[in-house]
Amino acid sequence: MDTDRISQQAGPETRAGRPGPDGRAGSPGRAITAGLRVTGAGLLIAAAAIHLDLYLTGYRSIPVIGGLFLLQVIAGFLAGVTVLITGSRLAAAAGAVFALATLGGYLLSVWAGLFGFKEVRTTAGIAAGVIEVAAFAALAALASRPRPSGRPSRPRVPPGPAAAWLDKGAPGAAAATGGVSAVALVLLGVAVAGAGGQPGAGPSRAGPRATAVLKTTTINGATVLTNGKGLTLYWFAPDTPARSNCTGACAQYWPPLTGRPAAGPGVTGTLGTITRPDGAKQATYDGHPLYTYIADTAPGQAHGNNLNLNGGLWHEVTVPG
């Protein structure tokens, strides 16, 4: 009887500490699963928050891309919340695929462009890319993780080779997840290294003798100032005649027109330059530092007109006719 009492007392502790059929202890296994669940969901939500900020500060006015950005933000928040609430393998797998697909869209827009828009390199974009890789790794690990108790899959998981593979501990899943994550990081690094400003916006650092030719065009009945390639030029309300207040990430979305301005046919007004914080010479028109906008991808577009972004209002530069 003493032996039976000892066995009964030791039984629960032995069951808690003994590894299951998959070689994992019950409690530590549940803790790891919970950690992956919270981490993966949190990373998805963090990436969605970054994309929301990008949408509000510049992308919402870009045709097609703006709508896709908003859809991506909504899907990211929903995927993160679903993983956090349910913790299901299916939700984790869907979240992992979503994170990888979002990263793929970013890489494609950097390399080749999407719907006529080519991405520029920004700190927020790079951060979102790294977070998406981390989210994929955490969620893929969660989706392929064996049940901590070692029990077979619940009836709601469709039977078949996939369920059997998961019940066996998903052999090879960790290596595959690590390999895909490493490749994704390498591709992100290559894409970021080769990304630059918007084509046609001009070099970021024009020498003192570089010339920025100014032209005019008609948009919606107004005579508008353009750069040499016909892209609409804008002025930023917070600027002063001697200082640009659009720097850093702002200048990625609103590339400054650099170089010494030269008036083309029909251009009247006072031309000049200011020195930007990085030492580049920025062209001015009637005391307004000049910029293009990344959403304008062809002549005749003025998607940035009257937008309140990056700390102030933006207006197309009109020329008296």
C-alpha positions as CSV (number, residue, x, y, z in Angstrom):
1,M,0.0,0.0,0.0
2,D,2.9,2.4,0.7
3,T,4.3,1.6,-2.7
4,D,0.9,2.4,-4.3
5,R,0.7,5.7,-2.4
6,I,4.2,6.6,-3.6
7,S,3.3,5.7,-7.1
8,Q,0.1,7.9,-7.0
9,Q,2.1,10.9,-5.6
10,A,4.8,10.6,-8.2
11,G,2.4,10.0,-11.1
12,P,1.3,13.6,-11.9
13,E,4.8,14.9,-11.6
14,T,6.2,12.2,-13.8
15,R,3.5,12.9,-16.4
16,A,4.2,16.6,-16.4
17,G,7.9,16.2,-16.7
18,R,8.1,13.2,-19.0
19,P,8.6,14.0,-22.7
20,G,5.7,13.0,-24.9
21,P,6.0,10.8,-28.0
22,D,7.4,13.7,-29.9
23,G,10.3,14.1,-27.4
24,R,9.0,17.3,-25.9
25,A,7.9,18.0,-22.3
26,G,4.3,19.1,-22.0
27,S,4.7,22.4,-20.2
28,P,7.8,23.7,-22.0
29,G,6.2,22.7,-25.3
30,R,3.0,24.7,-24.5
31,A,5.2,27.7,-23.5
32,I,7.1,27.6,-26.8
33,T,3.9,27.3,-28.8
34,A,2.4,30.2,-26.9
35,G,5.5,32.3,-27.5
36,L,5.4,31.6,-31.2
37,R,1.7,32.4,-31.3
38,V,2.2,35.8,-29.6
39,T,5.4,36.7,-31.5
40,G,4.0,35.8,-34.9
41,A,0.7,37.7,-34.3
42,G,2.6,40.7,-32.9
43,L,4.9,40.8,-35.9
44,L,2.0,40.7,-38.3
45,I,0.3,43.5,-36.5
46,A,3.5,45.5,-36.3
47,A,4.0,45.2,-40.1
48,A,0.4,46.2,-40.7
49,A,0.9,49.3,-38.5
50,I,4.0,50.3,-40.6
51,H,2.0,49.9,-43.8
52,L,-0.8,51.9,-42.3
53,D,1.6,54.8,-41.6
54,L,3.0,54.5,-45.1
55,Y,-0.5,54.5,-46.6
56,L,-1.5,57.7,-44.6
57,T,1.7,59.6,-45.3
58,G,2.0,59.0,-49.1
59,Y,0.7,55.9,-50.7
60,R,-3.0,56.6,-50.4
61,S,-2.9,59.0,-53.3
62,I,-1.1,56.5,-55.7
63,P,-3.6,55.0,-58.2
64,V,-4.2,51.2,-57.6
65,I,-1.2,51.0,-55.2
66,G,-3.1,53.0,-52.6
67,G,-6.1,50.7,-52.6
68,L,-3.8,47.6,-52.5
69,F,-1.9,49.1,-49.6
70,L,-5.2,49.7,-47.6
71,L,-6.3,46.1,-48.4
72,Q,-2.9,44.8,-47.2
73,V,-3.2,46.8,-43.9
74,I,-6.7,45.4,-43.2
75,A,-5.6,41.8,-44.0
76,G,-2.5,42.2,-41.9
77,F,-4.4,43.3,-38.8
78,L,-7.1,40.6,-39.3
79,A,-4.5,37.8,-39.8
80,G,-2.6,38.9,-36.7
81,V,-5.7,39.1,-34.5
82,T,-6.9,35.7,-35.8
83,V,-3.6,34.0,-35.0
84,L,-3.6,35.6,-31.5
85,I,-7.1,34.6,-30.7
86,T,-7.3,31.1,-32.2
87,G,-3.7,29.9,-32.3
88,S,-4.7,27.4,-35.0
89,R,-2.2,25.8,-37.4
90,L,-4.3,26.9,-40.3
91,A,-4.4,30.6,-39.2
92,A,-0.6,30.4,-38.6
93,A,0.1,28.9,-42.0
94,A,-2.1,31.5,-43.7
95,G,-0.3,34.3,-41.8
96,A,3.1,32.9,-42.8
97,V,2.0,32.8,-46.5
98,F,0.6,36.4,-46.2
99,A,3.8,37.7,-44.7
100,L,5.9,36.1,-47.4
101,A,3.5,37.3,-50.2
102,T,3.6,40.9,-48.8
103,L,7.4,40.8,-48.9
104,G,7.3,39.4,-52.4
105,G,5.1,42.3,-53.5
106,Y,7.6,44.8,-52.0
107,L,10.5,43.1,-53.7
108,L,8.7,43.1,-57.1
109,S,7.8,46.8,-56.8
110,V,11.5,47.6,-56.0
111,W,12.9,45.5,-58.9
112,A,10.3,45.9,-61.7
113,G,7.5,48.1,-60.4
114,L,3.8,47.4,-60.0
115,F,1.0,49.1,-61.9
116,G,3.4,51.7,-63.2
117,F,4.8,52.5,-59.7
118,K,8.4,51.7,-58.7
119,E,9.2,51.5,-55.0
120,V,11.9,53.7,-53.4
121,R,14.2,52.8,-50.5
122,T,12.9,54.0,-47.1
123,T,13.7,53.1,-43.5
124,A,10.0,52.1,-42.9
125,G,9.9,49.9,-46.0
126,I,13.1,48.1,-44.9
127,A,11.8,47.7,-41.4
128,A,8.6,46.2,-42.6
129,G,10.5,43.8,-44.8
130,V,12.6,42.5,-41.9
131,I,9.5,42.2,-39.7
132,E,7.7,40.2,-42.4
133,V,10.6,37.7,-42.7
134,A,10.5,37.3,-38.9
135,A,6.7,36.9,-38.9
136,F,7.0,34.2,-41.6
137,A,9.6,32.3,-39.5
138,A,7.6,32.5,-36.3
139,L,4.3,31.6,-37.9
140,A,5.7,28.8,-40.1
141,A,7.3,27.3,-36.9
142,L,3.9,27.6,-35.2
143,A,2.0,26.0,-38.1
144,S,4.4,23.0,-38.3
145,R,4.9,22.6,-34.5
146,P,3.7,19.2,-33.1
147,R,1.1,19.3,-30.4
148,P,2.8,19.7,-27.1
149,S,0.9,16.8,-25.5
150,G,1.9,14.4,-28.2
151,R,-1.7,13.6,-29.0
152,P,-2.8,13.2,-32.6
153,S,-4.3,16.2,-34.5
154,R,-7.8,17.2,-33.5
155,P,-10.7,16.0,-35.6
156,R,-11.0,19.5,-37.2
157,V,-7.7,19.0,-38.9
158,P,-8.4,17.2,-42.2
159,P,-6.9,13.7,-42.2
160,G,-4.2,12.9,-44.7
161,P,-0.5,13.1,-45.4
162,A,-0.2,16.6,-44.0
163,A,-1.9,15.7,-40.7
164,A,0.2,12.6,-40.4
165,W,3.4,14.6,-41.1
166,L,2.4,17.2,-38.4
167,D,1.7,14.4,-35.9
168,K,5.1,13.0,-36.5
169,G,6.7,16.3,-35.5
170,A,6.9,17.9,-39.0
171,P,10.3,16.5,-39.9
172,G,12.4,18.9,-42.0
173,A,10.0,21.9,-41.3
174,A,12.6,23.8,-39.2
175,A,15.3,23.5,-41.9
176,A,12.8,24.5,-44.6
177,T,11.6,27.5,-42.6
178,G,15.2,28.6,-41.8
179,G,16.2,28.2,-45.5
180,V,13.3,30.2,-46.8
181,S,13.8,32.9,-44.2
182,A,17.5,33.2,-45.1
183,V,16.8,33.4,-48.8
184,A,14.1,36.1,-48.1
185,L,16.6,38.2,-46.1
186,V,19.2,37.9,-48.8
187,L,16.7,39.0,-51.5
188,L,15.6,41.9,-49.3
189,G,19.1,43.0,-48.9
190,V,19.9,42.8,-52.6
191,A,16.6,44.7,-53.4
192,V,17.3,47.4,-50.9
193,A,20.9,47.9,-52.0
194,G,19.8,48.4,-55.6
195,A,16.7,50.6,-54.8
196,G,16.9,54.3,-55.3
197,G,14.7,57.3,-56.0
198,Q,12.0,57.6,-58.5
199,P,13.2,57.3,-62.1
200,G,13.1,60.7,-63.8
201,A,13.3,62.7,-60.5
202,G,16.9,63.6,-61.1
203,P,20.0,62.7,-59.1
204,S,19.9,63.2,-55.4
205,R,23.1,65.1,-55.4
206,A,23.5,67.4,-58.3
207,G,26.8,69.2,-58.7
208,P,26.9,73.0,-58.6
209,R,27.1,73.2,-62.4
210,A,24.2,70.7,-63.1
211,T,21.2,72.2,-64.8
212,A,17.6,71.5,-64.0
213,V,15.5,72.6,-67.0
214,L,12.0,73.8,-66.1
215,K,9.1,73.5,-68.5
216,T,5.3,74.0,-68.4
217,T,2.3,71.9,-69.2
218,T,-1.5,72.2,-68.8
219,I,-3.2,70.0,-66.2
220,N,-7.0,70.4,-65.6
221,G,-6.9,73.8,-67.2
222,A,-4.0,75.2,-65.2
223,T,-0.5,75.9,-66.5
224,V,1.8,73.9,-64.2
225,L,5.6,73.9,-63.9
226,T,7.4,70.6,-64.7
227,N,10.9,69.2,-64.7
228,G,12.8,68.4,-67.9
229,K,10.9,65.1,-68.2
230,G,7.5,66.6,-67.8
231,L,6.8,65.5,-64.2
232,T,4.8,68.0,-62.2
233,L,6.7,70.1,-59.7
234,Y,5.3,71.0,-56.2
235,W,6.0,73.4,-53.4
236,F,5.7,72.5,-49.7
237,A,3.8,74.9,-47.4
238,P,6.2,74.6,-44.4
239,D,9.3,75.5,-46.5
240,T,10.8,79.0,-46.4
241,P,12.6,80.7,-49.3
242,A,16.0,79.7,-47.7
243,R,15.2,76.3,-46.2
244,S,13.6,73.0,-47.1
245,N,11.7,71.3,-44.4
246,C,11.3,68.0,-46.3
247,T,14.2,65.8,-45.4
248,G,14.7,62.1,-44.6
249,A,11.8,59.9,-45.5
250,C,9.8,62.9,-46.7
251,A,12.4,63.5,-49.4
252,Q,12.0,59.9,-50.6
253,Y,8.4,60.5,-51.4
254,W,8.9,64.0,-52.6
255,P,12.3,64.0,-54.4
256,P,13.9,67.5,-54.4
257,L,14.6,68.9,-57.9
258,T,18.4,69.4,-57.6
259,G,20.7,71.5,-59.8
260,R,20.7,75.1,-61.1
261,P,17.3,75.9,-62.7
262,A,17.1,77.0,-66.3
263,A,13.8,78.4,-67.7
264,G,12.3,76.7,-70.7
265,P,9.7,78.1,-73.1
266,G,6.8,79.8,-71.2
267,V,8.5,79.7,-67.8
268,T,8.4,83.1,-66.1
269,G,9.3,84.0,-62.5
270,T,12.3,84.1,-60.2
271,L,14.6,81.1,-60.3
272,G,17.2,80.3,-57.7
273,T,18.7,77.6,-55.5
274,I,19.0,76.8,-51.8
275,T,21.5,74.4,-50.1
276,R,19.9,71.3,-48.6
277,P,21.1,69.8,-45.3
278,D,23.1,67.2,-47.3
279,G,24.9,69.9,-49.3
280,A,22.9,69.4,-52.5
281,K,21.6,72.5,-54.4
282,Q,17.8,72.5,-54.8
283,A,16.1,74.6,-57.4
284,T,13.5,77.2,-56.3
285,Y,10.8,79.0,-58.2
286,D,9.5,82.4,-56.8
287,G,11.1,81.4,-53.5
288,H,9.6,77.9,-53.3
289,P,11.9,74.9,-53.2
290,L,10.8,72.5,-55.9
291,Y,9.9,68.8,-55.6
292,T,8.4,65.9,-57.7
293,Y,6.2,63.2,-56.2
294,I,6.7,59.5,-56.4
295,A,3.0,58.9,-57.3
296,D,3.4,60.8,-60.5
297,T,4.9,58.3,-62.9
298,A,4.2,60.1,-66.2
299,P,3.7,63.6,-67.6
300,G,0.3,65.2,-67.1
301,Q,-0.2,63.7,-63.6
302,A,-0.6,65.8,-60.4
303,H,-1.5,63.2,-57.7
304,G,0.3,65.2,-55.1
305,N,-1.7,68.5,-55.5
306,N,-3.4,69.7,-52.3
307,L,-2.3,66.7,-50.3
308,N,-1.6,67.1,-46.6
309,L,1.3,64.7,-46.1
310,N,4.6,64.6,-44.3
311,G,3.8,67.5,-42.1
312,G,2.1,70.0,-44.4
313,L,0.2,70.8,-47.5
314,W,1.6,70.3,-51.0
315,H,0.6,72.3,-54.0
316,E,1.5,72.1,-57.7
317,V,3.5,75.0,-58.9
318,T,1.4,77.1,-61.3
319,V,2.8,79.6,-63.8
320,P,0.9,82.8,-64.7
321,G,-0.4,82.6,-68.2
